[in-house]
Amino acid sequence: MRGDVQISWEIPATPPGLAGRLERFMGPGKSRSESVVETLGLLGCALLLAVGLWASGVARDLSTAQLVVVALAGLDLIGGVLTNATNAAKRWYHRADAGARRARLLFVSAHLVHLAAMGLVVLSGDLTWTPTNAALLLGAGRCAGGRRP
C-alpha cells in the first residue's frame, strides 16, 4: 500500500429527509469527480449494453418484458458497481457502526429481486438458476464485510 495516500474514515453529516437518505444509500461525502465518473461510466456502459444486445441479435429474440428486465437490472448493476467503487460508499458500507453489517446485508438482499426477475421473466421460470444465484449472492454479501484498517 502506498504510504503517501491518506484515507479519511470520517463520515460527513447528511441532511434530513430524502436527500439524506439518498446520500446514505450511495455513501455520504461523495466528491464531484466521483459523481462525474459514476454518471459518465453509467452512460457509457449502458450504451455498450444496448449496442451489444442489438448487435448480437439477442434483443430481437426477447419480449418487451424481458428487455425491460434486462435493461433495468443492467443499469442498476452497472450503476451499483460504479457507486460501490467510490470512496464514499466504501467508507459508508464498511464503517465501524454496529448496524453497518445488517444494513449491508439488507442492501444485498434487495438485489434478490433482480435474480427473481431474471429467472422468472428472462429465463422463463428457471427454478434452478434463481435459488443457486441467490445463495451465491447472499454468501458473497455475508463474506464481503471487510474491516477498515
Helices and strands as residue ranges (DSSP letters): H 17-26, H 32-56, H 58-61, H 64-84, H 87-93, H 100-110, H 112-117, I 118-122, H 129-143
